[in-house]
Protein backbone atom coordinates (compact mmCIF):
# COMPACT_ATOMS: atom_id res chain seq x y z
CA UNK A 1 0.00 0.00 0.00
CA UNK A 2 1.24 3.49 -0.81
CA UNK A 3 -0.14 6.85 0.34
CA UNK A 4 0.79 10.26 -1.05
CA UNK A 5 -0.31 13.58 0.35
CA UNK A 6 0.60 17.24 0.35
CA UNK A 7 -0.42 19.76 2.99
CA UNK A 8 0.39 23.40 3.66
CA UNK A 9 1.52 24.27 7.17
CA UNK A 10 1.40 27.89 8.37
CA UNK A 11 4.99 27.95 9.68
CA UNK A 12 8.53 28.25 8.30
CA UNK A 13 10.32 25.06 7.25
CA UNK A 14 12.76 25.10 10.20
CA UNK A 15 9.86 25.17 12.68
CA UNK A 16 8.01 22.38 10.85
CA UNK A 17 11.12 20.20 10.77
CA UNK A 18 11.77 20.83 14.46
CA UNK A 19 8.16 19.96 15.35
CA UNK A 20 8.30 16.73 13.33
CA UNK A 21 11.27 15.71 15.49
CA UNK A 22 9.75 16.80 18.81
CA UNK A 23 8.60 13.88 20.97
CA UNK A 24 5.79 15.86 22.64
CA UNK A 25 4.42 17.01 19.26
CA UNK A 26 4.55 13.50 17.81
CA UNK A 27 2.93 11.91 20.89
CA UNK A 28 0.09 14.44 20.67
CA UNK A 29 -0.45 13.87 16.95
CA UNK A 30 -0.02 10.10 16.49
CA UNK A 31 -3.47 8.48 16.76
CA UNK A 32 -3.64 6.01 19.65
CA UNK A 33 -0.14 6.85 20.92
CA UNK A 34 0.22 5.84 24.57
CA UNK A 35 3.99 6.06 24.94
CA UNK A 36 6.75 7.59 22.85
CA UNK A 37 10.39 7.96 23.81
CA UNK A 38 13.70 8.68 22.14
CA UNK A 39 15.95 5.67 22.64
CA UNK A 40 18.87 6.95 20.55
CA UNK A 41 19.41 10.17 18.59
CA UNK A 42 17.52 8.89 15.53
CA UNK A 43 15.53 6.04 17.07
CA UNK A 44 12.15 6.21 18.79
CA UNK A 45 10.19 3.53 20.63
CA UNK A 46 6.42 3.65 20.87
CA UNK A 47 3.30 1.92 22.15
CA UNK A 48 0.19 2.62 20.09
CA UNK A 49 -3.31 1.16 20.32
CA UNK A 50 -5.26 1.05 17.05
CA UNK A 51 -8.55 -0.35 15.85
CA UNK A 52 -8.54 -1.62 12.29
CA UNK A 53 -11.98 -2.90 11.41
CA UNK A 54 -12.94 -5.43 14.08
CA UNK A 55 -9.33 -5.89 15.28
CA UNK A 56 -8.04 -3.76 18.12
CA UNK A 57 -4.37 -4.18 18.90
CA UNK A 58 -1.64 -2.62 20.97
CA UNK A 59 1.54 -2.28 18.97
CA UNK A 60 5.01 -1.92 20.38
CA UNK A 61 7.51 -0.72 17.84
CA UNK A 62 10.53 1.25 16.74
CA UNK A 63 10.92 4.12 14.32
CA UNK A 64 14.26 4.98 12.72
CA UNK A 65 14.75 8.51 11.41
CA UNK A 66 17.13 9.42 8.60
CA UNK A 67 17.82 13.18 8.78
CA UNK A 68 20.70 13.12 6.28
CA UNK A 69 18.87 15.53 3.91
CA UNK A 70 17.40 17.75 6.63
CA UNK A 71 15.72 20.19 6.77
CA UNK A 72 14.63 19.89 3.11
CA UNK A 73 13.72 16.22 3.45
CA UNK A 74 13.97 13.23 5.72
CA UNK A 75 12.78 9.67 5.81
CA UNK A 76 11.63 7.30 8.47
CA UNK A 77 11.02 3.60 8.72
CA UNK A 78 9.53 1.47 11.41
CA UNK A 79 7.80 -1.67 12.44
CA UNK A 80 5.36 -2.63 15.13
CA UNK A 81 4.28 -5.92 16.62
CA UNK A 82 0.67 -6.30 17.69
CA UNK A 83 0.99 -9.81 19.11
CA UNK A 84 -1.71 -12.15 17.82
CA UNK A 85 -3.20 -9.28 15.78
CA UNK A 86 -0.13 -9.30 13.56
CA UNK A 87 2.47 -6.79 12.54
CA UNK A 88 2.86 -3.62 10.53
CA UNK A 89 5.96 -2.16 8.95
CA UNK A 90 6.66 0.63 6.58
CA UNK A 91 8.23 3.98 6.02
CA UNK A 92 7.80 7.44 4.63
CA UNK A 93 9.76 9.99 2.65
CA UNK A 94 8.95 13.55 3.66
CA UNK A 95 9.81 16.68 1.70
CA UNK A 96 9.54 20.15 3.26
CA UNK A 97 9.32 22.97 0.70
CA UNK A 98 9.65 26.60 1.75
CA UNK A 99 6.76 28.72 0.48
CA UNK A 100 7.13 32.20 1.95
CA UNK A 101 6.06 32.01 5.60
CA UNK A 102 4.45 28.60 5.01
CA UNK A 103 5.81 25.14 4.37
CA UNK A 104 4.51 22.61 1.87
CA UNK A 105 4.85 19.15 3.38
CA UNK A 106 4.79 16.37 0.81
CA UNK A 107 5.05 12.73 1.80
CA UNK A 108 4.95 9.28 0.32
CA UNK A 109 4.33 6.43 2.73
CA UNK A 110 4.45 2.69 2.21
CA UNK A 111 3.24 0.00 4.58
CA UNK A 112 2.70 -3.72 4.77
CA UNK A 113 0.91 -5.85 7.32
CA UNK A 114 0.83 -9.47 8.34
CA UNK A 115 -1.21 -11.72 10.60
CA UNK A 116 -4.88 -11.11 11.45
CA UNK A 117 -4.64 -7.51 10.29
CA UNK A 118 -3.57 -8.55 6.79
CA UNK A 119 -6.57 -10.89 6.59
CA UNK A 120 -8.90 -7.89 6.85
CA UNK A 121 -8.22 -6.98 3.25
CA UNK A 122 -6.31 -4.29 1.45
CA UNK A 123 -9.29 -1.93 1.05
CA UNK A 124 -9.99 -1.75 4.81
CA UNK A 125 -6.28 -1.40 5.67
CA UNK A 126 -5.78 1.34 3.07
CA UNK A 127 -8.84 3.30 4.21
CA UNK A 128 -7.74 3.00 7.85
CA UNK A 129 -4.21 4.12 6.98
CA UNK A 130 -5.60 7.15 5.11
CA UNK A 131 -7.86 7.99 8.05
CA UNK A 132 -4.98 7.73 10.56
CA UNK A 133 -2.73 9.83 8.33
CA UNK A 134 -5.42 12.49 8.02
CA UNK A 135 -5.92 12.49 11.80
CA UNK A 136 -2.17 12.93 12.36
CA UNK A 137 -1.83 15.88 9.98
CA UNK A 138 -5.04 17.59 11.12
CA UNK A 139 -3.73 17.51 14.67
CA UNK A 140 -0.24 18.55 13.51
CA UNK A 141 -1.76 21.60 11.79
CA UNK A 142 -3.60 22.51 15.00
CA UNK A 143 -0.38 22.20 17.02
CA UNK A 144 1.56 24.31 14.51
CA UNK A 145 -1.15 27.00 14.43
CA UNK A 146 -1.32 27.13 18.24
CA UNK A 147 -4.87 25.71 18.53
CA UNK A 148 -3.54 22.81 20.62
CA UNK A 149 -1.21 23.48 23.52
CA UNK A 150 1.22 20.67 24.24
CA UNK A 151 1.79 19.06 27.59
CA UNK A 152 5.49 18.50 28.28
CA UNK A 153 6.62 14.88 28.45
CA UNK A 154 9.01 14.17 31.31
CA UNK A 155 12.37 12.88 30.00
CA UNK A 156 11.18 13.25 26.39
CA UNK A 157 14.68 13.71 24.99
C-alpha positions as CSV (number, residue, x, y, z in Angstrom):
1,X,0.0,0.0,0.0
2,X,1.2,3.5,-0.8
3,X,-0.1,6.8,0.3
4,X,0.8,10.3,-1.0
5,X,-0.3,13.6,0.4
6,X,0.6,17.2,0.3
7,X,-0.4,19.8,3.0
8,X,0.4,23.4,3.7
9,X,1.5,24.3,7.2
10,X,1.4,27.9,8.4
11,X,5.0,27.9,9.7
12,X,8.5,28.2,8.3
13,X,10.3,25.1,7.3
14,X,12.8,25.1,10.2
15,X,9.9,25.2,12.7
16,X,8.0,22.4,10.9
17,X,11.1,20.2,10.8
18,X,11.8,20.8,14.5
19,X,8.2,20.0,15.3
20,X,8.3,16.7,13.3
21,X,11.3,15.7,15.5
22,X,9.7,16.8,18.8
23,X,8.6,13.9,21.0
24,X,5.8,15.9,22.6
25,X,4.4,17.0,19.3
26,X,4.5,13.5,17.8
27,X,2.9,11.9,20.9
28,X,0.1,14.4,20.7
29,X,-0.4,13.9,16.9
30,X,0.0,10.1,16.5
31,X,-3.5,8.5,16.8
32,X,-3.6,6.0,19.7
33,X,-0.1,6.8,20.9
34,X,0.2,5.8,24.6
35,X,4.0,6.1,24.9
36,X,6.8,7.6,22.9
37,X,10.4,8.0,23.8
38,X,13.7,8.7,22.1
39,X,15.9,5.7,22.6
40,X,18.9,7.0,20.6
41,X,19.4,10.2,18.6
42,X,17.5,8.9,15.5
43,X,15.5,6.0,17.1
44,X,12.2,6.2,18.8
45,X,10.2,3.5,20.6
46,X,6.4,3.7,20.9
47,X,3.3,1.9,22.1
48,X,0.2,2.6,20.1
49,X,-3.3,1.2,20.3
50,X,-5.3,1.1,17.1
51,X,-8.5,-0.4,15.9
52,X,-8.5,-1.6,12.3
53,X,-12.0,-2.9,11.4
54,X,-12.9,-5.4,14.1
55,X,-9.3,-5.9,15.3
56,X,-8.0,-3.8,18.1
57,X,-4.4,-4.2,18.9
58,X,-1.6,-2.6,21.0
59,X,1.5,-2.3,19.0
60,X,5.0,-1.9,20.4
61,X,7.5,-0.7,17.8
62,X,10.5,1.3,16.7
63,X,10.9,4.1,14.3
64,X,14.3,5.0,12.7
65,X,14.8,8.5,11.4
66,X,17.1,9.4,8.6
67,X,17.8,13.2,8.8
68,X,20.7,13.1,6.3
69,X,18.9,15.5,3.9
70,X,17.4,17.7,6.6
71,X,15.7,20.2,6.8
72,X,14.6,19.9,3.1
73,X,13.7,16.2,3.5
74,X,14.0,13.2,5.7
75,X,12.8,9.7,5.8
76,X,11.6,7.3,8.5
77,X,11.0,3.6,8.7
78,X,9.5,1.5,11.4
79,X,7.8,-1.7,12.4
80,X,5.4,-2.6,15.1
81,X,4.3,-5.9,16.6
82,X,0.7,-6.3,17.7
83,X,1.0,-9.8,19.1
84,X,-1.7,-12.2,17.8
85,X,-3.2,-9.3,15.8
86,X,-0.1,-9.3,13.6
87,X,2.5,-6.8,12.5
88,X,2.9,-3.6,10.5
89,X,6.0,-2.2,9.0
90,X,6.7,0.6,6.6
91,X,8.2,4.0,6.0
92,X,7.8,7.4,4.6
93,X,9.8,10.0,2.7
94,X,8.9,13.6,3.7
95,X,9.8,16.7,1.7
96,X,9.5,20.2,3.3
97,X,9.3,23.0,0.7
98,X,9.7,26.6,1.8
99,X,6.8,28.7,0.5
100,X,7.1,32.2,2.0
101,X,6.1,32.0,5.6
102,X,4.5,28.6,5.0
103,X,5.8,25.1,4.4
104,X,4.5,22.6,1.9
105,X,4.8,19.2,3.4
106,X,4.8,16.4,0.8
107,X,5.0,12.7,1.8
108,X,5.0,9.3,0.3
109,X,4.3,6.4,2.7
110,X,4.4,2.7,2.2
111,X,3.2,0.0,4.6
112,X,2.7,-3.7,4.8
113,X,0.9,-5.8,7.3
114,X,0.8,-9.5,8.3
115,X,-1.2,-11.7,10.6
116,X,-4.9,-11.1,11.4
117,X,-4.6,-7.5,10.3
118,X,-3.6,-8.5,6.8
119,X,-6.6,-10.9,6.6
120,X,-8.9,-7.9,6.9
121,X,-8.2,-7.0,3.3
122,X,-6.3,-4.3,1.4
123,X,-9.3,-1.9,1.1
124,X,-10.0,-1.8,4.8
125,X,-6.3,-1.4,5.7
126,X,-5.8,1.3,3.1
127,X,-8.8,3.3,4.2
128,X,-7.7,3.0,7.8
129,X,-4.2,4.1,7.0
130,X,-5.6,7.2,5.1
131,X,-7.9,8.0,8.1
132,X,-5.0,7.7,10.6
133,X,-2.7,9.8,8.3
134,X,-5.4,12.5,8.0
135,X,-5.9,12.5,11.8
136,X,-2.2,12.9,12.4
137,X,-1.8,15.9,10.0
138,X,-5.0,17.6,11.1
139,X,-3.7,17.5,14.7
140,X,-0.2,18.5,13.5
141,X,-1.8,21.6,11.8
142,X,-3.6,22.5,15.0
143,X,-0.4,22.2,17.0
144,X,1.6,24.3,14.5
145,X,-1.2,27.0,14.4
146,X,-1.3,27.1,18.2
147,X,-4.9,25.7,18.5
148,X,-3.5,22.8,20.6
149,X,-1.2,23.5,23.5
150,X,1.2,20.7,24.2
151,X,1.8,19.1,27.6
152,X,5.5,18.5,28.3
153,X,6.6,14.9,28.4
154,X,9.0,14.2,31.3
155,X,12.4,12.9,30.0
156,X,11.2,13.3,26.4
157,X,14.7,13.7,25.0
